[in-house]
Amino acid sequence: MADSRQEGRLDVYLDPENARSYDRRWAAPRGVRRDLRKQRALGRALKLVCAALGRSPQCILDAPSGTGRMGGVWEREAAPGSLVFGLDGSHPMLREAQAKGWSMPLVAGDLAHMPLGNGTVDVLVCIRFLHLVKSREARVAFLTEAARVTRGGLIVDYRHGQTPRGLGRRLRRVLARLGGKAGPRIWPGRAQALDEVRQGGFEVLGVVPVRLPWWIGDKMLIVGLPVGDSRTPQGT
Ligand SMILES: C[S@@+](CC[C@H](N)C(=O)[O-])C[C@H]1O[C@@H](n2cnc3c(N)ncnc32)[C@H](O)[C@@H]1O
């Protein structure tokens, strides 16, 4: 991957003002409903992983954890005594999480090269990240790194482009290109998203739509289990 910071638009989140205002998008009633839908979907995805593992995960990594938006989910859903920790590349975002009272450990690090050993965590949860990443190659590289650090499962949030909104983005991109501009990012189709997760080193266990019907709601959580040989040593 050329530059993992650029791929995930890290520069945007390094700005303290953006970090401070990040949570505002979920403050209004519509945002509260969107947030709740995502939290419920995450709870369902976690149950799929628990069923596959045959037990509750003992170690969950929320990466990128951002401002700790999913903290409430972990308080409700994580088994007593389990370790939940967050990782993010932006100190301002991590500081916001701390200021909000996120009591679990937080680690500063790059999702492309996490400062963690192979198979460190039971479940890696990646919410609201891959839709920022433009290229398939970079998304697969981030997923490959996720497969290295998890020994149990993956829950990854994808947006697929097969909704009226996705088609609108395509149209805006064509128009922007005609004007010499880049235009919005194009999200992969559902089949392509699943294929990327498999390419990253996971077997797909299931898909949890955040909102139904799927051709209106473009967000889905893909649940994967790492396949045996996906843990190549860090840095290779
Ligand atoms: C849209 S926010 C999502 C945060 C959180 N998961 C949520 O649902 O609110 C994207 C996050 O990705 C982080 N990020 C971007 N590129 C990164 C990278 N290469 N390594 C680690 N974190 C990165 C940003 O700092 C930011 O907190």
The ligand as an SDF file (V2000), in Angstrom:
LIG
                    3D

 27 29  0  0  0  0  0  0  0  0999 V2000
  -14.7880    7.5300   10.3740 C   0  0  0  0  0  0  0  0  0  0  0  0
  -13.7360    7.2800   11.7780 S   0  0  0  0  0  0  0  0  0  0  0  0
  -14.4240    5.8060   12.5060 C   0  0  0  0  0  0  0  0  0  0  0  0
  -14.1860    5.6970   13.9850 C   0  0  0  0  0  0  0  0  0  0  0  0
  -15.0870    4.6930   14.7320 C   0  0  0  0  0  0  0  0  0  0  0  0
  -14.8280    3.3280   14.3190 N   0  0  0  0  0  0  0  0  0  0  0  0
  -16.5590    5.0240   14.5600 C   0  0  0  0  0  0  0  0  0  0  0  0
  -17.3250    4.1540   14.1350 O   0  0  0  0  0  0  0  0  0  0  0  0
  -16.9340    6.1520   14.8660 O   0  0  0  0  0  0  0  0  0  0  0  0
  -12.2510    6.6930   11.0090 C   0  0  0  0  0  0  0  0  0  0  0  0
  -11.1120    6.5170   11.9840 C   0  0  0  0  0  0  0  0  0  0  0  0
  -10.0330    5.8750   11.3170 O   0  0  0  0  0  0  0  0  0  0  0  0
   -8.8140    6.3800   11.8410 C   0  0  0  0  0  0  0  0  0  0  0  0
   -7.7450    6.0840   10.8650 N   0  0  0  0  0  0  0  0  0  0  0  0
   -7.6430    6.4970    9.5870 C   0  0  0  0  0  0  0  0  0  0  0  0
   -6.5620    5.9460    8.9890 N   0  0  0  0  0  0  0  0  0  0  0  0
   -5.9610    5.1790    9.9350 C   0  0  0  0  0  0  0  0  0  0  0  0
   -4.8010    4.3470    9.9400 C   0  0  0  0  0  0  0  0  0  0  0  0
   -4.0410    4.1860    8.8470 N   0  0  0  0  0  0  0  0  0  0  0  0
   -4.4790    3.7070   11.0820 N   0  0  0  0  0  0  0  0  0  0  0  0
   -5.2420    3.8580   12.2090 C   0  0  0  0  0  0  0  0  0  0  0  0
   -6.3650    4.6140   12.2500 N   0  0  0  0  0  0  0  0  0  0  0  0
   -6.7120    5.2650   11.1330 C   0  0  0  0  0  0  0  0  0  0  0  0
   -9.1080    7.8320   12.0590 C   0  0  0  0  0  0  0  0  0  0  0  0
   -8.2320    8.4330   12.9870 O   0  0  0  0  0  0  0  0  0  0  0  0
  -10.5500    7.8020   12.5410 C   0  0  0  0  0  0  0  0  0  0  0  0
  -10.6240    7.7800   13.9560 O   0  0  0  0  0  0  0  0  0  0  0  0
  1  2  1  0
  2  3  1  0
  2 10  1  0
  3  4  1  0
  4  5  1  0
  5  6  1  0
  5  7  1  0
  7  8  2  0
  7  9  1  0
 10 11  1  0
 11 12  1  0
 11 26  1  0
 12 13  1  0
 13 14  1  0
 13 24  1  0
 14 15  1  0
 14 23  1  0
 15 16  2  0
 16 17  1  0
 17 18  1  0
 17 23  2  0
 18 19  1  0
 18 20  2  0
 20 21  1  0
 21 22  2  0
 22 23  1  0
 24 25  1  0
 24 26  1  0
 26 27  1  0
M  CHG  2   2   1   9  -1
M  END
$$$$
